[in-house]
Amino acid sequence: MDLQLTGKKALITGGTRGLGYAVAQTLLTEGVSIAINSRDEAHVEAALKDLSPFGPVFTARGDVSVPAAAEEVVHTAARQLQGLDLLVTNSGGPRTGRFETFSVDDWQQAFQLTFLSHARLIHAALPYLRASAAPSILTITSISAKQPIPDLILSNSLRAGVLGLTKSLALELGSEGIRVNSILPGFTLTERADSLLADRAKKNNTSIEEEKLKQIDASALKRIATPQEFANVAVFLLSPAASYLTGAMLSVDGGMVKGLL
Ligand SMILES: NC(=O)c1ccc[n+]([C@@H]2O[C@H](COP(=O)([O-])OP(=O)(O)OC[C@H]3O[C@@H](n4cnc5c(N)ncnc54)[C@H](OP(=O)(O)O)[C@@H]3O)[C@@H](O)[C@H]2O)c1
């Protein structure tokens, strides 16, 4: 199947490591020009060096939880790419903890990172996407929005809001041909996953390996996903090959969520 991505232009925030990096690399191999973003200059430079052999890569460093920075990232990327067809809104996950772990300020910070960053990036990108022949937005959320994960109350609460945003925007923008979808990753082998396993081992007085086995057992496929397995679905959703898909909230979780929807 031809994904019809050749020549498209994409911004992937949080694109220097983990899930975002895998999406960035896969888009490049499909002939897409990309701009990647993250906060740390060393991460940006390392990703630029690793990804450049695959195709045209630009960079737009900035913290997407900071209002002005999120907008600047979009404008910088669109200027370098000379337009924008595809937007992937993604960043690091919120802190782990239970309800009483967090102050109101912690909630405000998590809201900026885990909810508002998506809204701001999309808001800034809309004028560029409106000028595209095949515009597509993908929000990266979490299965925590469907099935709350212990000790991740910030994610459990705020990701659901991003799904509401995704669905609402799909309805508002559909008549303009702008598709808006979300992927809810299950457990996928990245640095974020490593740090969650380490937190659980510490809390439960177990080893990281034991916590990993529990996670493996929680999925129907009895293994943890690779970032590439996530990226394959993401790139399809972004592509014109998925032209009748909008408002979809797709769990890529190996069968971890046990509900029907
Ligand atoms: N991996 C999983 O199993 C899993 C499961 C469910 C949901 N998720 C969610 O999916 C998202 C991506 O996960 P991941 O596993 O790829 O995480 P990761 O391995 O921690 O990578 C996060 C990426 O985002 C960048 N980043 C972090 N905070 C940022 C910010 N404020 N502004 C711009 N860039 C930022 C990081 O680079 P810098 O440090 O240089 O900024 C890095 O490139 C997270 O929200 C995570 O919670 C992951």
The ligand as an ORCA input file, in Angstrom:
! r2SCAN-3c Opt
* xyz 0 1
  N       6.440      4.620     26.571
  C       5.295      4.223     27.069
  O       5.141      3.064     27.487
  C       4.119      5.176     27.139
  C       2.860      4.662     27.469
  C       1.768      5.525     27.543
  C       1.941      6.881     27.298
  N       3.182      7.343     26.982
  C       3.301      8.794     26.776
  O       3.749      9.070     25.460
  C       4.587     10.242     25.483
  C       5.952      9.895     24.891
  O       6.484      8.837     25.664
  P       7.985      8.319     25.522
  O       7.964      6.976     26.144
  O       8.476      8.504     24.148
  O       8.732      9.354     26.493
  P      10.302      9.625     26.644
  O      11.071      8.406     26.321
  O      10.442     10.245     27.985
  O      10.603     10.742     25.510
  C       9.990     11.999     25.624
  C      10.487     12.932     24.520
  O       9.828     14.190     24.694
  C      10.795     15.232     24.925
  N      10.194     16.148     25.896
  C       9.917     15.907     27.200
  N       9.315     16.973     27.758
  C       9.212     17.918     26.786
  C       8.714     19.244     26.746
  N       8.175     19.824     27.827
  N       8.786     19.934     25.573
  C       9.330     19.365     24.457
  N       9.820     18.104     24.449
  C       9.770     17.389     25.591
  C      12.061     14.503     25.392
  O      13.272     15.180     25.064
  P      13.931     16.310     26.047
  O      14.207     15.636     27.355
  O      15.146     16.740     25.304
  O      12.919     17.410     26.157
  C      11.959     13.221     24.544
  O      12.392     13.488     23.229
  C       4.673     10.677     26.954
  O       3.708     11.659     27.213
  C       4.353      9.399     27.706
  O       3.845      9.630     28.997
  C       4.266      6.536     26.890
*
